[in-house]
Amino acid sequence: MPLETFFALVVYAFVTSVTPGPNNMMLMASGVNFGFRRTIPHMLGIALGFFALLLAVGFGLGALLLAFPLAQTALKIASVVYMVWLAWKVATSRSIGEGAASSSPLTFLQAASFQWVNPKAWAMALVAMGAYTNAEHPALSVVLVGTAFALVNFPSVSVWAGFGVALRGFLAHPRRLRIFNGAMGLALLLSIVPILL
């Protein structure tokens, strides 16, 4: 892969990783409710889960899904169900102090598995593999695309957890936190709309 193509790929990886989406909304809410340190497994789950999704798409899963519309429908249904559950989990987090006792941030495995039903993650993976892989060196280019995202994804998503941590002082008031958590849950639900349409 030429250096300028790799640079373009890194820019694409950064822009798609740092812009709002289901992962970043959940990370901001987790940063508010649980702090940065307790959100690290969630961030690592996103980074490694998305890396695995990228490799799977690059090595043929994307083409398989495109060939079988029933598989696409099953993925959409699983996406909606899981995202509704996550929206509920985010919206019902009650207070920063209660966060340690009555609820917990997403685990590494929950965050990693979410990538497989996250519509933004699928769109990012399909575009990246379609635009940046090379038919002459397919395996190497798939690994390079995965590597570019691995280098960029974790620092990009950690910014959102940091935003959440920065808001903790303002949201220490239980009413403000309930409103924030409800808004984040609603934002996550709204991200389902493109799937349904």
N, C-alpha and C positions, 0 to 999 in steps of 0.2 A: 504494500500500500504506500503510495507516494506520501511524503511528509505533509504536503498541503491538504491532501485528502484526510489524513489522520487528524490534522488540526481542525478541519471543518467538522469532522466527527466529534471531536472533543467539545467544540462549541455547541453542536447539536445536543450532545449528552448533558452539558451544563444547563443549557436553556430549558430543556425538557425536564431535567431533574429538579431545578430550583423554582420553577413556576408552580402556581397553586394546582393542587389536585388532591385526590383522596388521601394519599400518603402524607402529604405536607400538612393538610388540615388536622389529621390525627396526631401528627408529631407536635404541632403547636399546642393542641389541647393537652397532650401528654406532658409537654414541658411546663405548662401552667399547673397541672394537677399533681405531677409527680416529680418535677425537677429534671435537670439534665442527666444526672448520673443514672437515675432509674429508667430513663428513656433510651439509654445506649443500646440495650438488647433489641428494642424496637427498630432503631436506626440500622443496626447490623443486620437484622432480619430483612429489612427492605433491600439493603445493598446486596446481600448474598442471594436472597430470593429472586431479585430481579436479574442478577448475573446468571443464575440457573435458568430462568425463563428465556433470557437472551440466547443462551447456548442451545436450549431446546428448540426455539424458533429457528435459529440459524442452521441447525442440523436436521430440520425437516418437519417439526411439529406444526409450524405455521402453514406450510403447504398442505399438510394432512387436514387441518381444520378448514382450510378453504375448499378442500375437495369434498368434505362431508358437512353439508348444512345442518344436519341434526346435531353434530358435535358443537357447532357454533351456538345453536339454540340452547343446548345443555349448559354451555359455558355462560351464556347470558343469564340464564335462570340462577345458576350458582352465584354469579356476580351480584345479582340483585339481592338474593337472600342474605349473603354474607355482608354486603354493604348496609343493609337495613339493620342487621344485628350490630355491626360496628357503630352505626349512627346512634342506635339506642344506648350502647355502652358509653359512647362519648357524651351524649346528652344527659345521661343520668348520673354522671360523676358529680358529686355534690359539693365537696369543699376541699381546699388544699390540705387542711388538717386531717380530714376524714380519708383522704386519698390513700394514706398509708395503711389504714385499718380496714376500710370497707370495700375497696376496689384496688385494682392493680393495673399497671400499664400493660400494653400488649407484650407478649413474650416474643422471643426470637422466632420461635416456630410459627406463632400466629401471624407475625408480620411477614415472614418469608412465604407462608402459604397464601396470604392475601394477594401477593403479586400475581398469582395464577388466576385470580378472578378480578383483578383490577383492570378496568377497561383502558385507563390511561397507560398502564404498563404494557398491555398488549399492543396498543397503537404505537407506542415508542419503540417496542421491540420489532414489530413488523416493518416500520419505516426504516429503522436503523439497518436491519438485515437486508432489506430491499435496496437501499440506497448506497450502502457502504461496503458490501461484500463484493468480492472479485471472483468471477466464475473460473478463472484460471488457477486460483489458489483458494478454493472454498473453505477448507478447514482452517487455514492460517488466518484468513480474513474474518471468519466468525470469531475466532479467539481474540483477534485485535479489536473488534467491535466490543466484545465483552470486557476486555481489558480497559478500553477507553472509558466505558461506563463505570467500571470498578474504581478507577482513579478519581472520577468526578462525582459519583453518586453520593457517597457517604458525606463528604464535606458539604455538598449542596443541601442534602436533607437535614443535616445537623443545624443549619441556619434556622430552620423552622422551629426546631426544638428550642434553640436559643431565643427566638422571638417569644415563645411561650414563657420561658424562664424570665425574660425581661418584663413580662406582663404580670408576673406573680404578685408583686406589691400592690398594683392597682386592683387586681382581682381577689385580693385577700378578703374583701367583704363578701360574705356568702351570697348576697343577692346578685352582685355583679358577676360572680363566678357562675351562678346558675344560668344567668342570661348568656354569658359567654359560651358555656358548655352546650346550652340549647341551640345557640346560633351555629356552633361548630357541627353539632349533630344534624341540623337542618342543611348546612352547606354540604355535608356528606351525602345526605338524601338527595339534594338537588343534583349532585354529580351523577346520579343514576338516570336522570332524565334522558341524556343522549342514548343510553342503552335501550330504554323503552321505546324511543322514537325510531 
